[in-house]
Amino acid sequence: MAFPLMSWAQQARSTRRPKILGTTFSQLQCHYIELDWQAAFRAICALGFDEVRLCAYWHEIERTENEFDFSTIDWLLDECDRHGIKATVAVGMKVPRWPEFHFPDWLRARYDTQTQTQALDQNEAIAAHALNFVQRVVDHCRTAPSLTCWQVENEPFTHLEIAGGRYLSFEFVQREIELVRSWTAAHHQVTTTGSIVLPAAQDPREEMVLQESLELVDAFGINVYTKVPLRNTFFYLEPLPPFWETLSRWQTQAAQKGKEIWIAEAQAEPWEPNQLVALKKLNYPSSSPRRATNLVTTLVDLGYGRVFLWGCEYWYWHLQNDRKHWWWAMQQVVEAKIA
């Protein structure tokens, strides 16, 4: 399962893509790197992905308490419909991209949203506001033609440094999932996500998260990164054989339960120490078009039929700055032969 060293031409010929290939789009990430988010999304849709994961950001939709502005998520869902792309909407306190928890200013001013000593939902007021927000988003978006799936929270049970160690309880996420099911259409899938830790996937908590989540959802998404810095150093962690063995085993376990397991984030953007987005150089150790392409093929070989690439805003930024290597490579993945 090691990443083979081969020429770019050889690699492009041997690339195999899954039946369903998608990406995650964040208008917030576009703001960070000074992109026109609408132009970026139109271009990304034109690449030809089958699905896209969108983010219903709490701080964007409910800037003022009990006043809801759905214009951004509506525009994104409508654009998906125009391009014939299916949409997953991530909703909750914690959805993709930094700072992970996207609380509106009015809520942060009123409550402690930084605690690491207990699950954030242990504050009953925060929990109640979050449930109200989720219900309003689901009620508003559930009739969108492009919508096929709801993602409830993003890695809600992990204690990640990038999220300030903050997390949610299993009981609260279960309440959210039940709420979403009660408000959405019966044919909509419900999912949540978790991670697999480098280098050897030996954290027993990940196994527990998988097993408990499979009891709640139709599908469980895994975030897969294959080269990341060790804390804030320039030493990098990469997969050892048990990492891939675990990914293969999880696929089998989910199938035995009649559930789907998918790749919610397949690394296709650098993750460098002390940088929100690594843009200063053309090439970085943690990711490259070749690594990203090989990762897709490896995941396909493990049996994953639904893979979402992570980093589309990054590819578009390079395209806008006359660097076409990422954009061209991801176009080749989209156009590759389905395994």
ABEGO torsion letter per residue (X at the ends): XBBBBBBAAAAAAABBBBABBBBBBBAAAAAAAGBBAAAAAAAAAAAGBABBBBBBBAAAABABBGBBBAAAAAAAAAAAAAAGBBBBBBBEABBBEOAGBBBBAAAAAABBAABAABBAAABAAAAAAAAAAAAAAAAAAAABAABABBBBEBGAABBBAAAGGBBBBAAAAAAAAAAAAAABBAABBBBBBBBBBOAAGABAAAAAAAAAAAAABABBBBBBBABBBBEABABBBBBBAAAAAAAAAAAAAAAAAGBBBBBABBBABBBBBGBABBAABABBAABBAAAAAAAAAAAAAAGBABBBBBGAAAAAAAAAAGBAAAAAAAAAAAABBBX
